[in-house]
Structures are given as structure tokens and as C-alpha cells.
Amino acid sequence: MTRSELTILLAERFPQLVQKDAEMAVAEILGAIHAALAGGNRVEIRGFGSFGLTYRPPRQARNPKTGAPVAVAGKWTPAFKAGKELRERVNAAVAPTP
């Protein structure tokens, strides 16, 4: 599901919301998650999951074209961990593939 699909779904599910209001609601929620992560905080949504930061230490990599070593700086990356309820609902809904 994309961001625009989410706003359309919100506008359809809640008829009192105009499309523009649904867009603003999605933007505010995502903005709040972004601001919390940028501030180094963790975001937890009960029944859905949690967003946090993971540190990737500096390392030596290789340029795939030349094979020359390249120094990659350490960085923080966002990470998502699904909550128990979300994992259970997905496992129940998705049929295993042979």
C-alpha cells in the first residue's frame, strides 16, 4: 500500500473527512514518526510494531566495478519490528507457498 492509497482508504472509510483532511492526517502521523526518529527516540504503536534506530559501524567495502577498497562511514538506519498481533494476523492471512 502506498501513501496515496492510504489517504484514499481513510477518506472512503471516514466520509466526514475530505480527501485533503485525510492527506493531512497521514502527513502528520508520518511526520511525527519521522521527527521522533530524527530526535533519536523510539516509536511504538501497540498491536502494530515499533520503529527504532540501528547503528551500522564503519567498515571496509569494495567497489564492485574495480575491486578497490572503499571506506564506508558509520551511520544510523531506521528499523521496524513488527508487533506480536501484526505477525499473528499476517501469518493467519497469508497461505504458505509450496
N, C-alpha and C positions, 0 to 999 in steps of 0.2 A: 504494500500500500504506500502510495506517495503522499506527500504533504497536501497536494491539491485534492486527492481522493478523500483524505481525512476531513478536509473542510467541507466538501460536498456531503459526505456522510453525516457530519454534525448538523449541517443546515437542513438536511432531509429529516433527521431524527427529531430535531427540536424546531418545529415550524415557527416558533416565536423568534428564532434567530434569523436574521437576514444573512445572506452569504458573506457580506463584509464583516459582520459581527463574528461569524464562525472563523473567518480568516484571522481576525484579531485575537480570538481566544486561543487558537493553535499557535500563533506567533508569540503570545505572552507565555504560554506554557513552555514552549521550546526555548524562548529567551531566558526564562527563569532557570531552566536546566543548564543552559549554556553559561549563564552568569555564575551559578554555583560551582560548576566545574572549573571555570576560569579562575575563581577565587580559591581553588584548592579544596573545596568541600565535596562531600559525597551526597548524592540524591537517591532517596529510597522511596519507591511508590509501592505500597503494600499490595500484595497479590499480583504485581506485575514484575518488578525486579529493581535492581539498583544500578546506578551509574557511578563510576568512580574513576580514579586516575591510576595508571600503572606507569612506573618509571622504567624506561629502557636504557640501560647503561651504555656508555660509549663503546664502540667496537671497531674492529678492522673488517672491512668488506672488500669485495673485488669487483672491478669494472668488468662486466660480462663480455664486453667487446674486446678489450685489450688485455684483461687479466691482471692489470696493475692494481696494487692495494690502494684502498681509499679509506680514509678515516671518517667514520660516521659519528657525529656528536650524540651525546645522550639526550633523551627527550621524554616528555610526558605524553602519554597517549590515553584517550578516553577508553573506558572498558564498560561493558554491560554484562551483568549477571542476572539471568532470568530467575524469578522467584518460584517457589515451590508450586503455587497454584497455577501459574502460567505453564510451567513444564508439564504438570499433570494434564491440563486441558489440551495442550498441543499433542501430547502422547496419545490421549484418548481419541483425538480427532483425526490424526494422520495415520493412514493404513501403512504398515511396513511394506517395503518393496522387496521382492524376492531376489 
